[in-house]
Amino acid sequence: MTQRRLLLPEAWAAPTPAPLELSGPRGHYLARVLRLLPGQELLLFDGQGRERPATIREVARDGLRLALGPSGPAARPDGPTELALLAGLTRGAALDRVIRETSELGVSELRPVVCARSVAVPQAARRDERQARWQRIAGEAARQCGRATVPLVHAVTPLAEALQRLDTDAADRWPVRLVGSPTATQPLALSPASGPGVLLLVGPEGGLQDAELTLAEEHGFVPFRLGRRVLRAETAMVVGVALVQHQLGELG
């Protein structure tokens, strides 16, 4: 039987010899929906690269009691190069799928950006709710694919503001910056030694406008083409991440 993994950052605040009480909705889900039993083993992870084993000691009506093992670094850590995706807001559930699949592919950050051609921009009152939903999707994807690090999903931000913040707050963190463009003449070309961080920008349905491409280039982004075919926005985002990871040596 495959060992069940559980994202549980609070397990690192508990002293190792003492049992950890897991109640509330999560405890109820594990005890009553998944019907876990005493003696079963879990692998806990904190979303920041640490793991620790745990054993179910008791199953109660409202949750579980866990015995915690020693904490240590993940058995399969992420690669040395961070990859952030700036994703143009798309309509419907397309961005849900992008966040799920790129989290599986190993992105470290997801930054949803409002572009000129974004047609499904959430109301200000719903942006925190949408961000929390996307963060849950990223956490569940990390759990399922065996990652010990959960990507950080940022708040929805206008593209120009996001680019300015990157220059102000994290200029040295992302030395390699790429933007997908169907009019670019050069294919994607990276090496495993490209640097500590890669930024990838892909626009929404209809792509980025010429002015947005120019703005991205002013912020250090280099245009590249994905190939001869016209891809849907969400497909281009996932393919772009996969190509970057392949060239960095993380896939294949």
C-alpha positions in Angstrom: 0.0 0.0 0.0 1.3 3.5 -0.9 2.1 5.6 2.1 -0.4 8.4 2.5 1.1 11.9 2.5 -0.4 14.8 4.5 0.4 18.5 4.4 0.6 19.4 8.1 2.8 22.4 8.9 1.6 22.4 12.5 3.3 19.1 13.2 6.6 21.0 13.3 5.4 23.1 16.2 4.7 20.0 18.4 7.4 18.4 20.5 8.4 15.1 19.0 7.8 12.8 22.0 4.3 14.2 22.6 1.3 12.9 20.5 -0.3 15.4 18.1 -4.1 15.8 18.3 -5.6 16.3 14.9 -9.3 17.4 15.1 -11.6 19.7 13.2 -12.5 19.2 9.6 -9.2 17.6 8.6 -9.3 15.2 11.5 -12.9 14.3 10.7 -11.9 13.7 7.0 -9.1 11.4 7.9 -11.0 9.5 10.5 -14.5 9.3 9.0 -14.1 9.7 5.3 -10.7 8.0 4.6 -11.4 5.7 7.6 -7.7 5.5 8.6 -6.9 3.0 11.4 -4.6 2.8 14.4 -1.2 1.6 13.4 -1.3 3.1 9.9 1.7 5.2 8.9 1.6 8.7 7.3 4.3 10.9 5.8 3.8 14.5 6.9 5.3 17.4 5.0 5.4 21.1 5.9 5.3 22.6 2.4 8.8 24.1 2.8 11.0 21.0 2.1 10.7 19.0 5.4 9.2 15.7 6.0 8.5 13.5 9.1 6.9 10.1 9.6 3.9 9.7 11.8 1.9 6.7 13.1 -1.8 6.8 14.0 -2.1 5.9 17.7 -5.8 6.5 18.2 -8.9 7.2 16.1 -11.7 9.1 17.9 -15.1 10.4 16.9 -13.7 13.8 16.1 -10.2 13.1 14.8 -6.9 11.3 15.3 -4.0 11.1 17.6 -0.6 10.9 15.9 2.9 9.9 17.2 5.5 11.9 15.4 8.8 10.7 14.1 12.0 12.8 13.6 11.9 15.6 11.1 14.3 15.8 8.2 14.8 17.2 4.7 12.7 15.8 1.9 13.8 12.5 0.3 13.1 14.1 -3.1 13.9 17.8 -2.9 13.1 20.3 -5.6 15.9 21.3 -8.0 18.4 24.1 -7.4 16.7 26.5 -9.8 13.5 28.2 -8.8 10.9 28.7 -11.5 8.1 31.2 -11.2 5.2 31.4 -13.7 3.5 34.8 -14.4 0.2 33.5 -15.8 -2.2 35.8 -17.6 -5.7 35.5 -16.1 -7.8 33.1 -18.2 -11.5 32.5 -18.1 -13.3 29.6 -16.4 -11.4 26.9 -14.6 -8.4 27.1 -16.9 -6.1 28.6 -14.3 -7.1 26.0 -11.8 -5.7 23.4 -14.2 -2.6 25.5 -14.8 -1.9 25.8 -11.1 -2.5 22.1 -10.5 -0.3 20.9 -13.4 2.5 23.4 -13.1 2.7 22.6 -9.3 3.2 19.0 -10.3 5.9 20.1 -12.7 7.9 21.9 -10.0 7.2 25.6 -10.1 8.1 27.5 -6.9 5.8 30.5 -7.4 2.6 31.3 -9.4 1.8 34.9 -10.0 -1.7 35.5 -11.7 -1.5 38.7 -13.6 -4.2 40.9 -15.2 -3.4 41.6 -18.8 -5.2 43.7 -21.4 -6.9 40.7 -22.9 -7.9 39.1 -19.6 -11.7 38.8 -19.7 -12.3 37.0 -16.4 -10.9 39.3 -13.7 -12.3 38.5 -10.3 -14.0 41.3 -8.3 -11.7 42.8 -5.6 -14.0 41.3 -2.9 -13.4 37.8 -4.3 -9.6 38.0 -4.9 -8.6 36.7 -1.5 -11.1 33.8 -1.8 -9.7 33.0 -5.3 -6.1 33.2 -4.1 -6.9 30.8 -1.1 -8.6 28.4 -3.5 -5.5 28.4 -5.8 -3.2 27.9 -2.8 -5.2 24.8 -1.8 -5.0 23.4 -5.3 -1.2 23.9 -5.3 -0.9 22.2 -1.9 -3.0 19.2 -3.0 -1.0 18.9 -6.2 2.2 18.9 -4.2 0.8 16.2 -1.9 -0.3 14.0 -4.8 3.0 14.2 -6.8 5.3 13.7 -3.9 6.7 17.2 -3.5 7.6 18.4 -0.1 7.5 22.1 -1.2 4.2 23.8 -1.9 4.3 26.6 -4.5 3.4 30.0 -3.3 0.4 31.5 -5.1 0.4 35.3 -5.1 -2.6 37.6 -5.2 -4.0 38.7 -8.5 -2.0 41.7 -9.7 -2.0 43.9 -12.8 0.9 42.9 -15.1 2.7 46.3 -14.9 2.5 46.3 -11.1 3.8 42.7 -11.0 6.7 43.5 -13.2 7.6 46.6 -11.1 7.4 44.6 -7.9 9.8 42.0 -9.3 12.3 44.6 -10.0 11.9 46.3 -6.7 11.7 43.3 -4.3 13.4 40.4 -6.0 15.6 41.7 -8.8 18.6 39.4 -8.1 16.4 36.4 -7.4 15.2 36.0 -11.1 18.2 36.7 -13.4 16.6 34.7 -16.3 13.3 36.1 -17.6 11.4 34.7 -20.5 8.1 35.6 -22.2 6.3 33.5 -24.7 5.5 35.2 -28.0 4.2 33.7 -31.3 6.2 36.4 -33.2 9.5 35.6 -31.5 12.2 34.1 -33.8 14.2 32.3 -31.2 13.2 29.0 -29.5 13.7 28.4 -25.8 17.3 27.8 -24.9 18.5 27.3 -21.3 21.1 25.3 -19.5 21.1 23.6 -16.1 23.5 26.4 -15.0 21.2 29.2 -16.0 21.1 30.7 -12.5 19.2 30.7 -9.3 15.8 31.6 -10.7 13.8 31.7 -13.9 10.7 33.8 -14.6 8.3 32.7 -17.3 5.5 35.0 -18.5 2.7 33.7 -20.6 -0.3 35.8 -21.6 -4.1 35.0 -21.5 -6.4 34.1 -24.3 -5.3 36.1 -27.4 -1.8 36.5 -25.9 -0.1 39.7 -24.7 -0.6 42.9 -26.6 2.5 44.4 -28.4 2.7 47.1 -25.7 2.8 44.4 -23.0 5.5 42.5 -24.8 7.5 45.7 -25.0 7.0 46.4 -21.3 8.1 42.9 -20.5 11.3 43.3 -22.5 12.0 46.6 -20.7 11.9 44.6 -17.5 14.5 42.1 -18.9 12.2 39.4 -20.4 13.5 37.7 -23.6 10.8 36.6 -26.1 10.8 33.0 -27.2 8.5 30.8 -29.4 7.0 27.5 -28.3 6.7 26.1 -31.8 4.7 26.2 -35.0 1.3 25.5 -33.5 -1.1 28.0 -31.9 -1.7 26.8 -28.4 -4.5 27.7 -26.0 -3.3 30.0 -23.2 -3.4 27.3 -20.5 -1.7 24.8 -22.8 1.1 27.2 -23.5 1.6 27.8 -19.8 2.0 24.1 -19.0 4.1 23.4 -22.1 6.3 26.4 -21.3 7.0 25.2 -17.8 7.6 21.7 -19.0 10.2 22.9 -21.6 12.0 25.1 -19.0 12.1 22.2 -16.6 13.4 19.8 -19.3 16.2 22.2 -20.2 17.1 22.7 -16.6 17.4 18.9 -16.2 14.3 18.4 -14.1 12.4 16.4 -16.6 13.6 13.6 -18.9 
